[in-house]
Amino acid sequence: MALGHFKNSRVGMGNWEPLYMNQFEVTIIPPAAISADREILLQEIQKIEGLDVEQTPSELKIQQFKTATRPYAGAKPEKTHLELKLSFNVNLNDANSAVLYKILRNWCNLVRDPLTGEMGLMKDYTDSGQTKIIINMHNKRGDIYRTITGYNVFPAQGAITSLTPDYTADEIFKIEGFGLVCSYFDDISL
């Protein structure tokens, strides 16, 4: 048993860097039909949730042997896709346009256009499977230690925060909890 001294810590003596949660970069490739400014999507993202790629079966199955129980992992996972929630800053550009809001809204309209009632097909809102999201997690120097890539990405679950004008409010508008679903994903950890 090692005594509580710096020299007895492999992490301390090895100068191992902590894993910071604010060191990441996200690239979103939406359908070409919405002619998105991908750099704006990259620059305005603040947070991403739902990267629960460790998807073992969630329910235990129990057998009984006399008075003893035998627990087993279930035979199927609850889900095999990713349900992401993203948060973005929103700004007006030189043309007085909320570009990021418009990009996300146009993508949502490919799923269902609220002005016409038209429902899109998956091949339209995923650009025939070309949409993706790439999350690179890195250290402070920018060395990537993990990359999660989600494929066949599309807006879901109510997707976009609505604008709520309020004379008594002093907040800056943000899109919070923007829902994206990935049909499948890769997870590469170095």
Sequence and secondary structure as in RCSB ss.txt:
>XXXX:A:sequence
MALGHFKNSRVGMGNWEPLYMNQFEVTIIPPAAISADREILLQEIQKIEGLDVEQTPSELKIQQFKTATRPYAGA
KPEKTHLELKLSFNVNLNDANSAVLYKILRNWCNLVRDPLTGEMGLMKDYTDSGQTKIIINMHNKRGDIYRTITG
YNVFPAQGAITSLTPDYTADEIFKIEGFGLVCSYFDDISL
>XXXX:A:secstr
   S GGG HHHHTT     TT EEEEEE  GGG   HHHHHHHEEEEE         SEEEEEETTEEEEEE S
S S SSEEEEEEEE    TTS  HHHHHHHHHHHHHB TTT  B  HHHHTTTTT EEEEEEE TT  EEEEEEE
EEEEE TT S      TT     EEEEEEEEEEEEEEEE 
